[in-house]
């Protein structure tokens, strides 16, 4: 990782754990991400300047309607991605986690390239290892779990060649 990026992350990371950030970020960042993503045709995300980022395309758990969410992800070293439903340490799980539980077939867009994925919850005995990977990328990120008072849902997103022919 480049030294400059490491330095910026070490400065920005503690700020993301402040009450002000946790209050303002969910209100400010999603509209900014939509504008930047729309203007770049999905090739750029504001958050991608600091961490690997993707747009998760899910099907609404109740509505069945398409839903898009910009998220940080952590590569797991096997061509998969790990995403964490931290929701800025709020006490409720984010909607996209319910969507993945109801409809694990989804897709992601990374740097303008869309690909189908299958989501699975990270099981209990793999959670600490997953969190270690996430925190190696963004120090202190697990603090959101402690501060939220809930067990954050972690999902592994596995690319699939064709969701219509993938085994269940």
C-alpha positions as CSV (number, residue, x, y, z in Angstrom):
1,X,0.0,0.0,0.0
2,X,1.4,3.4,-0.9
3,X,2.8,5.4,2.0
4,X,0.5,8.4,1.2
5,X,-2.6,6.3,1.3
6,X,-1.6,4.7,4.6
7,X,-1.0,8.1,6.1
8,X,-4.3,9.5,4.9
9,X,-6.1,6.4,6.3
10,X,-4.4,6.7,9.6
11,X,-5.6,10.3,9.9
12,X,-9.1,9.8,8.5
13,X,-9.9,6.5,10.3
14,X,-10.2,7.9,13.8
15,X,-12.4,10.7,12.5
16,X,-14.9,8.1,11.2
17,X,-15.4,6.8,14.7
18,X,-16.6,10.1,16.1
19,X,-20.2,10.8,16.9
20,X,-20.3,13.7,14.5
21,X,-19.2,11.5,11.6
22,X,-21.6,8.7,12.6
23,X,-24.5,11.2,12.6
24,X,-23.6,13.1,9.5
25,X,-22.1,10.5,7.2
26,X,-25.3,8.5,6.6
27,X,-27.0,11.7,5.6
28,X,-24.3,13.2,3.5
29,X,-22.3,10.4,1.9
30,X,-25.0,8.4,0.0
31,X,-26.2,11.4,-2.1
32,X,-22.6,12.3,-2.9
33,X,-21.8,8.7,-3.9
34,X,-24.8,8.7,-6.2
35,X,-23.7,11.9,-7.9
36,X,-20.1,10.8,-8.3
37,X,-21.1,7.3,-9.4
38,X,-23.7,8.7,-11.9
39,X,-21.3,11.2,-13.4
40,X,-18.6,8.6,-13.8
41,X,-20.8,5.9,-15.2
42,X,-20.2,3.8,-12.1
43,X,-16.4,3.9,-12.6
44,X,-15.7,6.1,-9.6
45,X,-16.8,6.2,-6.0
46,X,-15.8,8.9,-3.5
47,X,-15.1,6.2,-0.8
48,X,-12.8,4.3,-3.3
49,X,-10.3,7.1,-2.9
50,X,-9.5,5.5,0.5
51,X,-10.7,1.9,0.5
52,X,-11.8,-0.6,-2.1
53,X,-15.5,0.2,-2.8
54,X,-18.3,-1.4,-4.8
55,X,-21.9,-0.8,-5.5
56,X,-24.1,-3.7,-4.3
57,X,-27.2,-4.4,-6.5
58,X,-29.8,-6.3,-4.5
59,X,-33.5,-7.2,-4.7
60,X,-35.6,-5.6,-1.9
61,X,-36.5,-8.2,0.8
62,X,-40.1,-7.0,1.0
63,X,-40.6,-4.9,-2.2
64,X,-38.8,-7.1,-4.7
65,X,-37.6,-3.8,-6.2
66,X,-34.0,-3.3,-7.3
67,X,-31.8,-1.6,-4.7
68,X,-28.2,-0.1,-5.0
69,X,-25.9,0.6,-2.1
70,X,-22.3,1.9,-2.2
71,X,-20.1,-0.1,0.3
72,X,-16.6,-0.5,1.3
73,X,-15.4,-4.1,0.8
74,X,-12.4,-6.1,1.8
75,X,-10.8,-8.6,-0.6
76,X,-10.5,-12.0,1.1
77,X,-7.6,-13.3,-0.9
78,X,-9.7,-15.8,-2.8
79,X,-11.3,-13.6,-5.4
80,X,-14.2,-12.9,-3.0
81,X,-15.2,-9.7,-1.2
82,X,-16.3,-9.3,2.4
83,X,-18.8,-6.5,3.3
84,X,-19.9,-5.5,6.8
85,X,-23.3,-4.2,7.7
86,X,-22.0,-1.6,10.2
87,X,-24.4,1.1,9.2
88,X,-22.2,3.7,10.9
89,X,-22.7,2.0,14.3
90,X,-26.5,2.4,14.3
91,X,-28.5,0.0,16.4
92,X,-30.3,-1.5,13.4
93,X,-29.0,-3.6,10.6
94,X,-28.9,-1.8,7.2
95,X,-31.6,-2.7,4.7
96,X,-29.2,-4.2,2.2
97,X,-28.4,-7.0,4.7
98,X,-32.1,-8.0,4.9
99,X,-32.1,-8.0,1.1
100,X,-29.1,-10.4,0.9
101,X,-30.7,-12.7,3.5
102,X,-33.9,-12.8,1.5
103,X,-32.2,-12.9,-2.0
104,X,-28.5,-13.9,-1.8
105,X,-28.2,-13.7,-5.6
106,X,-27.1,-10.2,-6.3
107,X,-24.5,-8.3,-8.4
108,X,-21.8,-5.8,-7.7
109,X,-20.2,-3.0,-9.7
110,X,-16.5,-2.5,-9.2
111,X,-14.7,0.3,-11.2
112,X,-17.5,0.3,-13.7
113,X,-17.6,-3.5,-14.2
114,X,-20.7,-5.3,-13.1
115,X,-20.7,-9.0,-12.1
116,X,-23.1,-11.4,-10.5
117,X,-22.4,-12.7,-7.0
118,X,-23.8,-15.0,-4.4
119,X,-23.8,-13.7,-0.8
120,X,-23.4,-15.9,2.3
121,X,-23.2,-14.9,5.9
122,X,-19.8,-15.3,7.4
123,X,-20.2,-18.0,10.0
124,X,-19.3,-17.5,13.7
125,X,-16.0,-19.4,13.6
126,X,-14.8,-17.3,10.6
127,X,-15.9,-13.9,12.0
128,X,-12.7,-13.0,13.8
129,X,-10.5,-13.8,10.8
130,X,-12.9,-11.7,8.6
131,X,-12.7,-8.8,11.0
132,X,-8.9,-9.1,11.1
133,X,-8.8,-8.7,7.3
134,X,-11.2,-5.7,7.4
135,X,-9.3,-4.0,10.2
136,X,-6.0,-4.5,8.4
137,X,-7.5,-2.4,5.7
138,X,-9.4,0.1,7.9
139,X,-8.1,0.2,11.5
140,X,-10.7,0.3,14.2
141,X,-13.6,-0.6,11.9
142,X,-14.9,-3.3,14.3
143,X,-15.5,-0.5,16.9
144,X,-18.7,0.1,14.9
145,X,-19.9,-3.4,16.0
146,X,-19.1,-2.7,19.7
147,X,-20.7,0.7,19.6
148,X,-23.9,-0.5,17.8
149,X,-24.8,-3.0,20.5
150,X,-25.5,-5.7,17.9
151,X,-23.6,-8.4,16.0
152,X,-22.8,-6.8,12.7
153,X,-23.7,-9.0,9.7
154,X,-20.7,-9.9,7.6
155,X,-21.2,-11.3,4.1
156,X,-18.9,-13.0,1.7
157,X,-19.7,-12.1,-1.9
158,X,-18.6,-14.9,-4.3
159,X,-18.6,-14.2,-8.1
160,X,-20.7,-16.6,-10.1
161,X,-20.5,-17.2,-13.8
162,X,-24.2,-17.3,-14.3
163,X,-26.7,-16.9,-11.5
164,X,-29.4,-18.7,-13.5
165,X,-27.3,-21.9,-13.7
166,X,-25.5,-21.6,-10.3
167,X,-26.3,-24.5,-7.9
168,X,-28.5,-23.6,-4.9
